[in-house]
Amino acid sequence: VGHSERRRWFHETHQEVANKVREAMAVGITPIVCIDQPYARAQFAALSDHELSNIIVGYGPAEAVGVDIAPSPQRVQQGIGRIQAMVPGTTLLYGGSVHGKNAAEYMKIPGLSGLMVATASLGPEEFAGICQQVAESCPLPGPETGP
């Protein structure tokens, strides 16, 4: 909820997004709340502490949405750091011009739990490559070995 394009084109307010968060949580859905850096503090202020501790934050700078100009991993890391300072311990996803050439680098950012892939998900080969990069960057533990 709260994607920058919905906020821009449908004039969704912080309070309307907070209401959607509450509605999702009321029926057992963990919402992904899209946050844009300049407005993050106000976006978080519309949510209660309980809500903040039970959401997933999707960080997507508005200038990186719908364009092929991806921010550098260093710039994304700065944004992630600012969000972590506001809501420590939250699960964070990044989305904004994610593609096969930058997914692995983004996944190296400390505190980042995953990626939100948009346009690049439309090409099956590229999307599969992104999935492979993510899987390799955070391998699941193998089966436990017995005695």
N, CA and C atoms as an extended XYZ file, in Angstrom:
441
Properties=species:S:1:pos:R:3:atomname:S:1:resname:S:1:resid:I:1 pbc="F F F"
N         0.854       -1.180        0.000 N   VAL     1
C         0.000        0.000        0.000 CA  VAL     1
C         0.892        1.232        0.000 C   VAL     1
N         0.356        2.317       -0.520 N   GLY     2
C         1.061        3.584       -0.467 CA  GLY     2
C         2.126        3.783       -1.532 C   GLY     2
N         2.058        3.041       -2.635 N   HIS     3
C         3.059        3.201       -3.689 CA  HIS     3
C         3.074        4.661       -4.164 C   HIS     3
N         4.250        5.158       -4.493 N   SER     4
C         4.389        6.570       -4.875 CA  SER     4
C         3.496        6.945       -6.057 C   SER     4
N         3.291        6.022       -6.993 N   GLU     5
C         2.427        6.336       -8.127 CA  GLU     5
C         0.960        6.465       -7.705 C   GLU     5
N         0.524        5.647       -6.741 N   ARG     6
C        -0.857        5.791       -6.231 CA  ARG     6
C        -0.986        7.101       -5.457 C   ARG     6
N         0.045        7.430       -4.691 N   ARG     7
C        -0.006        8.694       -3.943 CA  ARG     7
C        -0.074        9.872       -4.918 C   ARG     7
N         0.719        9.784       -5.979 N   ARG     8
C         0.773       10.881       -6.941 CA  ARG     8
C        -0.502       10.979       -7.781 C   ARG     8
N        -0.888        9.885       -8.410 N   TRP     9
C        -1.987        9.933       -9.369 CA  TRP     9
C        -3.364        9.860       -8.718 C   TRP     9
N        -3.463        9.224       -7.553 N   PHE    10
C        -4.763        9.104       -6.894 CA  PHE    10
C        -4.833        9.959       -5.625 C   PHE    10
N        -3.775       10.733       -5.389 N   HIS    11
C        -3.729       11.681       -4.271 CA  HIS    11
C        -3.976       11.020       -2.921 C   HIS    11
N        -3.444        9.806       -2.761 N   GLU    12
C        -3.595        9.120       -1.476 CA  GLU    12
C        -2.777        9.844       -0.406 C   GLU    12
N        -3.416       10.072        0.712 N   THR    13
C        -2.756       10.748        1.829 CA  THR    13
C        -2.115        9.718        2.761 C   THR    13
N        -1.279       10.201        3.653 N   HIS    14
C        -0.668        9.318        4.639 CA  HIS    14
C        -1.749        8.634        5.479 C   HIS    14
N        -2.793        9.369        5.814 N   GLN    15
C        -3.866        8.794        6.625 CA  GLN    15
C        -4.631        7.722        5.861 C   GLN    15
N        -4.860        7.922        4.572 N   GLU    16
C        -5.544        6.894        3.777 CA  GLU    16
C        -4.706        5.626        3.695 C   GLU    16
N        -3.410        5.783        3.562 N   VAL    17
C        -2.526        4.617        3.535 CA  VAL    17
C        -2.562        3.920        4.891 C   VAL    17
N        -2.524        4.691        5.980 N   ALA    18
C        -2.603        4.103        7.324 CA  ALA    18
C        -3.914        3.341        7.498 C   ALA    18
N        -5.002        3.873        6.967 N   ASN    19
C        -6.287        3.178        7.044 CA  ASN    19
C        -6.227        1.847        6.300 C   ASN    19
N        -5.576        1.816        5.145 N   LYS    20
C        -5.434        0.571        4.386 CA  LYS    20
C        -4.584       -0.433        5.155 C   LYS    20
N        -3.556        0.056        5.844 N   VAL    21
C        -2.728       -0.824        6.673 CA  VAL    21
C        -3.595       -1.477        7.734 C   VAL    21
N        -4.410       -0.683        8.399 N   ARG    22
C        -5.287       -1.213        9.461 CA  ARG    22
C        -6.279       -2.229        8.906 C   ARG    22
N        -6.836       -1.943        7.742 N   GLU    23
C        -7.792       -2.866        7.132 CA  GLU    23
C        -7.117       -4.190        6.772 C   GLU    23
N        -5.910       -4.124        6.233 N   ALA    24
C        -5.179       -5.348        5.881 CA  ALA    24
C        -4.873       -6.159        7.131 C   ALA    24
N        -4.379       -5.480        8.164 N   MET    25
C        -4.020       -6.181        9.397 CA  MET    25
C        -5.236       -6.791       10.077 C   MET    25
N        -6.384       -6.138        9.954 N   ALA    26
C        -7.609       -6.636       10.591 CA  ALA    26
C        -8.039       -7.985       10.032 C   ALA    26
N        -7.632       -8.299        8.803 N   VAL    27
C        -7.995       -9.586        8.202 CA  VAL    27
C        -6.784      -10.514        8.077 C   VAL    27
N        -5.721      -10.210        8.829 N   GLY    28
C        -4.572      -11.105        8.889 CA  GLY    28
C        -3.549      -10.957        7.772 C   GLY    28
N        -3.599       -9.868        7.028 N   ILE    29
C        -2.626       -9.631        5.960 CA  ILE    29
C        -1.519       -8.724        6.487 C   ILE    29
N        -0.268       -9.118        6.263 N   THR    30
C         0.860       -8.262        6.604 CA  THR    30
C         1.104       -7.331        5.430 C   THR    30
N         0.840       -6.046        5.598 N   PRO    31
C         0.988       -5.138        4.466 CA  PRO    31
C         2.447       -4.759        4.204 C   PRO    31
N         2.735       -4.547        2.930 N   ILE    32
C         3.995       -3.935        2.525 CA  ILE    32
C         3.661       -2.471        2.299 C   ILE    32
N         4.250       -1.610        3.099 N   VAL    33
C         3.974       -0.180        3.025 CA  VAL    33
C         5.113        0.484        2.261 C   VAL    33
N         4.783        1.066        1.131 N   CYS    34
C         5.789        1.714        0.282 CA  CYS    34
C         6.122        3.088        0.858 C   CYS    34
N         7.401        3.320        1.022 N   ILE    35
C         7.900        4.549        1.629 CA  ILE    35
C         8.833        5.239        0.643 C   ILE    35
N         8.706        6.554        0.556 N   ASP    36
C         9.612        7.358       -0.253 CA  ASP    36
C        10.387        8.252        0.708 C   ASP    36
N        11.665        8.351        0.537 N   GLN    37
C        12.547        9.000        1.489 CA  GLN    37
C        12.115       10.395        1.954 C   GLN    37
N        11.783       11.328        1.086 N   PRO    38
C        11.486       12.662        1.616 CA  PRO    38
C        10.286       12.698        2.556 C   PRO    38
N         9.398       11.725        2.425 N   TYR    39
C         8.166       11.747        3.213 CA  TYR    39
C         8.100       10.637        4.252 C   TYR    39
N         9.181        9.913        4.445 N   ALA    40
C         9.165        8.734        5.314 CA  ALA    40
C         8.694        9.050        6.727 C   ALA    40
N         9.218       10.108        7.320 N   ARG    41
C         8.854       10.420        8.702 CA  ARG    41
C         7.347       10.663        8.822 C   ARG    41
N         6.776       11.422        7.901 N   ALA    42
C         5.329       11.686        7.932 CA  ALA    42
C         4.544       10.417        7.638 C   ALA    42
N         5.047        9.586        6.737 N   GLN    43
C         4.359        8.336        6.418 CA  GLN    43
C         4.332        7.423        7.637 C   GLN    43
N         5.438        7.331        8.357 N   PHE    44
C         5.487        6.499        9.556 CA  PHE    44
C         4.660        7.092       10.689 C   PHE    44
N         4.587        8.415       10.778 N   ALA    45
C         3.855        9.067       11.871 CA  ALA    45
C         2.367        8.733       11.837 C   ALA    45
N         1.834        8.396       10.668 N   ALA    46
C         0.406        8.061       10.558 CA  ALA    46
C         0.099        6.666       11.097 C   ALA    46
N         1.146        5.889       11.425 N   LEU    47
C         0.970        4.513       11.898 CA  LEU    47
C         1.287        4.418       13.383 C   LEU    47
N         0.618        3.513       14.070 N   SER    48
C         0.887        3.291       15.495 CA  SER    48
C         2.147        2.447       15.656 C   SER    48
N         2.678        2.399       16.860 N   ASP    49
C         3.851        1.563       17.126 CA  ASP    49
C         3.559        0.098       16.818 C   ASP    49
N         2.360       -0.363       17.175 N   HIS    50
C         1.971       -1.750       16.880 CA  HIS    50
C         1.981       -2.002       15.377 C   HIS    50
N         1.413       -1.073       14.631 N   GLU    51
C         1.383       -1.225       13.170 CA  GLU    51
C         2.793       -1.220       12.592 C   GLU    51
N         3.625       -0.304       13.077 N   LEU    52
C         5.007       -0.223       12.582 CA  LEU    52
C         5.775       -1.507       12.837 C   LEU    52
N         5.459       -2.177       13.936 N   SER    53
C         6.197       -3.409       14.249 CA  SER    53
C         5.649       -4.622       13.503 C   SER    53
N         4.571       -4.439       12.753 N   ASN    54
C         3.947       -5.566       12.056 CA  ASN    54
C         3.776       -5.349       10.560 C   ASN    54
N         4.550       -4.434        9.994 N   ILE    55
C         4.492       -4.200        8.555 CA  ILE    55
C         5.826       -4.581        7.927 C   ILE    55
N         5.821       -4.669        6.624 N   ILE    56
C         7.048       -4.769        5.841 CA  ILE    56
C         7.165       -3.426        5.134 C   ILE    56
N         8.354       -2.853        5.157 N   VAL    57
C         8.570       -1.568        4.507 CA  VAL    57
C         9.183       -1.805        3.134 C   VAL    57
N         8.548       -1.232        2.131 N   GLY    58
C         9.069       -1.261        0.775 CA  GLY    58
C         9.600        0.114        0.440 C   GLY    58
N        10.927        0.231        0.352 N   TYR    59
C        11.543        1.517        0.042 CA  TYR    59
C        11.727        1.621       -1.457 C   TYR    59
N        11.114        2.629       -2.045 N   GLY    60
C        11.252        2.866       -3.473 CA  GLY    60
C        11.288        4.346       -3.746 C   GLY    60
N        12.482        4.900       -4.002 N   PRO    61
C        12.545        6.334       -4.283 CA  PRO    61
C        11.717        6.669       -5.527 C   PRO    61
N        10.886        7.678       -5.426 N   ALA    62
C         9.980        8.039       -6.519 CA  ALA    62
C        10.728        8.267       -7.823 C   ALA    62
N        11.932        8.823       -7.748 N   GLU    63
C        12.681        9.112       -8.978 CA  GLU    63
C        13.196        7.848       -9.659 C   GLU    63
N        13.160        6.702       -8.974 N   ALA    64
C        13.631        5.443       -9.555 CA  ALA    64
C        12.496        4.548      -10.024 C   ALA    64
N        11.256        4.992       -9.841 N   VAL    65
C        10.096        4.179      -10.212 CA  VAL    65
C         9.705        4.492      -11.650 C   VAL    65
N         9.617        3.443      -12.468 N   GLY    66
C         9.165        3.600      -13.841 CA  GLY    66
C        10.201        4.149      -14.803 C   GLY    66
N        11.448        4.172      -14.380 N   VAL    67
C        12.532        4.637      -15.255 CA  VAL    67
C        13.631        3.582      -15.261 C   VAL    67
N        14.536        3.703      -16.185 N   ASP    68
C        15.639        2.743      -16.252 CA  ASP    68
C        16.921        3.284      -15.642 C   ASP    68
N        16.814        4.323      -14.837 N   ILE    69
C        17.985        4.902      -14.191 CA  ILE    69
C        17.960        4.478      -12.731 C   ILE    69
N        18.761        3.479      -12.421 N   ALA    70
C        18.771        2.934      -11.069 CA  ALA    70
C        19.748        3.703      -10.187 C   ALA    70
N        19.357        3.979       -8.948 N   PRO    71
C        20.292        4.606       -8.018 CA  PRO    71
C        21.423        3.632       -7.686 C   PRO    71
N        22.559        4.173       -7.334 N   SER    72
C        23.690        3.333       -6.968 CA  SER    72
C        23.374        2.583       -5.676 C   SER    72
N        24.009        1.423       -5.482 N   PRO    73
C        23.813        0.709       -4.211 CA  PRO    73
C        24.167        1.577       -3.001 C   PRO    73
N        25.147        2.446       -3.138 N   GLN    74
C        25.525        3.330       -2.025 CA  GLN    74
C        24.390        4.286       -1.683 C   GLN    74
N        23.735        4.823       -2.697 N   ARG    75
C        22.627        5.737       -2.460 CA  ARG    75
C        21.442        4.997       -1.827 C   ARG    75
N        21.175        3.794       -2.307 N   VAL    76
C        20.099        2.997       -1.731 CA  VAL    76
C        20.436        2.657       -0.282 C   VAL    76
N        21.700        2.329       -0.016 N   GLN    77
C        22.112        2.004        1.346 CA  GLN    77
C        21.900        3.196        2.278 C   GLN    77
N        22.146        4.401        1.800 N   GLN    78
C        21.900        5.595        2.627 CA  GLN    78
C        20.416        5.709        2.968 C   GLN    78
N        19.553        5.493        1.975 N   GLY    79
C        18.115        5.555        2.223 CA  GLY    79
C        17.662        4.477        3.188 C   GLY    79
N        18.187        3.269        3.013 N   ILE    80
C        17.857        2.154        3.916 CA  ILE    80
C        18.295        2.496        5.337 C   ILE    80
N        19.486        3.087        5.464 N   GLY    81
C        19.996        3.468        6.790 CA  GLY    81
C        19.096        4.480        7.477 C   GLY    81
N        18.605        5.457        6.727 N   ARG    82
C        17.707        6.468        7.316 CA  ARG    82
C        16.389        5.830        7.762 C   ARG    82
N        15.882        4.907        6.967 N   ILE    83
C        14.629        4.235        7.340 CA  ILE    83
C        14.850        3.366        8.574 C   ILE    83
N        15.977        2.643        8.617 N   GLN    84
C        16.270        1.799        9.776 CA  GLN    84
C        16.387        2.635       11.046 C   GLN    84
N        16.894        3.849       10.931 N   ALA    85
C        16.996        4.721       12.099 CA  ALA    85
C        15.611        5.135       12.598 C   ALA    85
N        14.650        5.266       11.691 N   MET    86
C        13.295        5.662       12.075 CA  MET    86
C        12.486        4.494       12.626 C   MET    86
N        12.638        3.314       12.031 N   VAL    87
C        11.886        2.129       12.455 CA  VAL    87
C        12.848        0.942       12.559 C   VAL    87
N        13.641        0.914       13.623 N   PRO    88
C        14.625       -0.164       13.768 CA  PRO    88
C        13.967       -1.537       13.801 C   PRO    88
N        14.641       -2.491       13.190 N   GLY    89
C        14.191       -3.874       13.250 CA  GLY    89
C        13.111       -4.244       12.253 C   GLY    89
N        12.660       -3.310       11.444 N   THR    90
C        11.610       -3.636       10.474 CA  THR    90
C        12.195       -4.396        9.284 C   THR    90
N        11.368       -5.192        8.644 N   THR    91
C        11.768       -5.893        7.426 CA  THR    91
C        11.717       -4.901        6.279 C   THR    91
N        12.819       -4.807        5.533 N   LEU    92
C        12.925       -3.829        4.451 CA  LEU    92
C        13.136       -4.486        3.104 C   LEU    92
N        12.357       -4.034        2.126 N   LEU    93
C        12.523       -4.444        0.737 CA  LEU    93
C        12.905       -3.201       -0.062 C   LEU    93
N        13.623       -3.391       -1.159 N   TYR    94
C        13.941       -2.261       -2.031 CA  TYR    94
C        13.344       -2.489       -3.407 C   TYR    94
N        12.782       -1.441       -3.975 N   GLY    95
C        12.275       -1.487       -5.339 CA  GLY    95
C        12.474       -0.153       -6.012 C   GLY    95
N        12.998       -0.174       -7.181 N   GLY    96
C        13.217        1.048       -7.952 CA  GLY    96
C        14.242        0.754       -9.025 C   GLY    96
N        13.783        0.419      -10.212 N   SER    97
C        14.676        0.104      -11.335 CA  SER    97
C        15.593       -1.077      -11.021 C   SER    97
N        15.038       -2.095      -10.367 N   VAL    98
C        15.780       -3.327      -10.105 CA  VAL    98
C        15.805       -4.142      -11.391 C   VAL    98
N        16.993       -4.601      -11.763 N   HIS    99
C        17.126       -5.443      -12.950 CA  HIS    99
C        18.292       -6.405      -12.755 C   HIS    99
N        18.525       -7.222      -13.741 N   GLY   100
C        19.541       -8.266      -13.635 CA  GLY   100
C        20.951       -7.768      -13.414 C   GLY   100
N        21.226       -6.529      -13.764 N   LYS   101
C        22.584       -5.994      -13.619 CA  LYS   101
C        22.846       -5.388      -12.251 C   LYS   101
N        21.797       -5.163      -11.450 N   ASN   102
C        22.039       -4.537      -10.148 CA  ASN   102
C        21.465       -5.308       -8.960 C   ASN   102
N        20.712       -6.346       -9.203 N   ALA   103
C        20.053       -7.080       -8.111 CA  ALA   103
C        21.052       -7.632       -7.102 C   ALA   103
N        22.113       -8.227       -7.577 N   ALA   104
C        23.106       -8.820       -6.665 CA  ALA   104
C        23.758       -7.747       -5.795 C   ALA   104
N        24.053       -6.600       -6.387 N   GLU   105
C        24.663       -5.511       -5.611 CA  GLU   105
C        23.708       -4.972       -4.552 C   GLU   105
N        22.446       -4.821       -4.919 N   TYR   106
C        21.466       -4.350       -3.939 CA  TYR   106
C        21.332       -5.340       -2.785 C   TYR   106
N        21.387       -6.623       -3.081 N   MET   107
C        21.205       -7.626       -2.027 CA  MET   107
C        22.360       -7.641       -1.024 C   MET   107
N        23.464       -6.991       -1.342 N   LYS   108
C        24.592       -6.893       -0.402 CA  LYS   108
C        24.387       -5.785        0.630 C   LYS   108
N        23.359       -4.983        0.478 N   ILE   109
C        23.123       -3.861        1.392 CA  ILE   109
C        22.683       -4.400        2.749 C   ILE   109
N        23.400       -4.028        3.811 N   PRO   110
C        23.041       -4.509        5.152 CA  PRO   110
C        21.620       -4.079        5.535 C   PRO   110
N        20.878       -5.014        6.088 N   GLY   111
C        19.523       -4.727        6.541 CA  GLY   111
C        18.451       -4.901        5.485 C   GLY   111
N        18.848       -5.124        4.245 N   LEU   112
C        17.876       -5.314        3.173 CA  LEU   112
C        17.459       -6.780        3.130 C   LEU   112
N        16.149       -7.028        3.142 N   SER   113
C        15.635       -8.397        3.179 CA  SER   113
C        15.237       -8.945        1.820 C   SER   113
N        15.059       -8.080        0.836 N   GLY   114
C        14.645       -8.556       -0.471 CA  GLY   114
C        14.393       -7.413       -1.426 C   GLY   114
N        13.942       -7.765       -2.622 N   LEU   115
C        13.731       -6.791       -3.683 CA  LEU   115
C        12.293       -6.840       -4.184 C   LEU   115
N        11.815       -5.708       -4.647 N   MET   116
C        10.530       -5.621       -5.329 CA  MET   116
C        10.857       -5.332       -6.792 C   MET   116
N        10.558       -6.270       -7.651 N   VAL   117
C        10.916       -6.162       -9.065 CA  VAL   117
C         9.662       -5.811       -9.852 C   VAL   117
N         9.766       -4.791      -10.683 N   ALA   118
C         8.605       -4.361      -11.468 CA  ALA   118
C         8.795       -4.743      -12.934 C   ALA   118
N         9.207       -3.820      -13.744 N   THR   119
C         9.294       -4.036      -15.188 CA  THR   119
C        10.174       -5.224      -15.548 C   THR   119
N        11.270       -5.407      -14.822 N   ALA   120
C        12.182       -6.517      -15.124 CA  ALA   120
C        11.512       -7.876      -14.911 C   ALA   120
N        10.416       -7.915      -14.176 N   SER   121
C         9.723       -9.190      -13.958 CA  SER   121
C         8.922       -9.618      -15.185 C   SER   121
N         8.781       -8.729      -16.151 N   LEU   122
C         8.008       -9.061      -17.351 CA  LEU   122
C         8.786       -9.945      -18.322 C   LEU   122
N        10.110       -9.936      -18.227 N   GLY   123
C        10.937      -10.805      -19.065 CA  GLY   123
C        11.310      -12.047      -18.284 C   GLY   123
N        10.797      -13.212      -18.670 N   PRO   124
C        11.026      -14.426      -17.873 CA  PRO   124
C        12.502      -14.731      -17.623 C   PRO   124
N        13.350      -14.564      -18.627 N   GLU   125
C        14.775      -14.879      -18.442 CA  GLU   125
C        15.420      -13.903      -17.459 C   GLU   125
N        15.114      -12.617      -17.620 N   GLU   126
C        15.711      -11.636      -16.708 CA  GLU   126
C        15.199      -11.845      -15.288 C   GLU   126
N        13.909      -12.099      -15.153 N   PHE   127
C        13.362      -12.305      -13.808 CA  PHE   127
C        13.957      -13.549      -13.159 C   PHE   127
N        14.096      -14.612      -13.926 N   ALA   128
C        14.724      -15.831      -13.392 CA  ALA   128
C        16.155      -15.541      -12.959 C   ALA   128
N        16.868      -14.725      -13.726 N   GLY   129
C        18.231      -14.350      -13.353 CA  GLY   129
C        18.278      -13.562      -12.059 C   GLY   129
N        17.323      -12.662      -11.891 N   ILE   130
C        17.246      -11.891      -10.645 CA  ILE   130
C        16.971      -12.829       -9.473 C   ILE   130
N        16.036      -13.734       -9.655 N   CYS   131
C        15.716      -14.706       -8.594 CA  CYS   131
C        16.946      -15.526       -8.229 C   CYS   131
N        17.704      -15.938       -9.227 N   GLN   132
C        18.919      -16.716       -8.985 CA  GLN   132
C        19.929      -15.891       -8.188 C   GLN   132
N        20.102      -14.631       -8.558 N   GLN   133
C        21.042      -13.766       -7.836 CA  GLN   133
C        20.628      -13.602       -6.376 C   GLN   133
N        19.347      -13.409       -6.150 N   VAL   134
C        18.857      -13.250       -4.777 CA  VAL   134
C        19.071      -14.545       -3.999 C   VAL   134
N        18.761      -15.682       -4.623 N   ALA   135
C        18.939      -16.977       -3.948 CA  ALA   135
C        20.405      -17.200       -3.588 C   ALA   135
N        21.299      -16.813       -4.463 N   GLU   136
C        22.728      -16.994       -4.190 CA  GLU   136
C        23.234      -16.034       -3.125 C   GLU   136
N        22.594      -14.878       -3.003 N   SER   137
C        23.055      -13.897       -2.023 CA  SER   137
C        22.592      -14.218       -0.603 C   SER   137
N        21.557      -15.023       -0.484 N   CYS   138
C        21.069      -15.395        0.848 CA  CYS   138
C        20.632      -16.850        0.830 C   CYS   138
N        21.600      -17.741        0.765 N   PRO   139
C        21.241      -19.163        0.677 CA  PRO   139
C        20.523      -19.643        1.932 C   PRO   139
N        19.595      -20.530        1.720 N   LEU   140
C        18.883      -21.144        2.827 CA  LEU   140
C        19.781      -22.190        3.457 C   LEU   140
N        19.652      -22.401        4.759 N   PRO   141
C        20.463      -23.436        5.392 CA  PRO   141
C        20.114      -24.812        4.829 C   PRO   141
N        21.115      -25.656        4.727 N   GLY   142
C        20.896      -27.016        4.214 CA  GLY   142
C        20.291      -27.903        5.281 C   GLY   142
N        19.926      -29.109        4.898 N   PRO   143
C        19.328      -30.025        5.885 CA  PRO   143
C        20.362      -30.353        6.967 C   PRO   143
N        19.853      -30.497        8.141 N   GLU   144
C        20.745      -30.837        9.249 CA  GLU   144
C        21.255      -32.272        9.069 C   GLU   144
N        22.487      -32.452        9.424 N   THR   145
C        23.051      -33.792        9.324 CA  THR   145
C        22.922      -34.499       10.666 C   THR   145
N        22.621      -35.736       10.600 N   GLY   146
C        22.446      -36.533       11.813 CA  GLY   146
C        23.776      -37.072       12.335 C   GLY   146
N        23.738      -37.776       13.479 N   PRO   147
C        24.991      -38.331       14.050 CA  PRO   147
C        25.589      -39.423       13.219 C   PRO   147
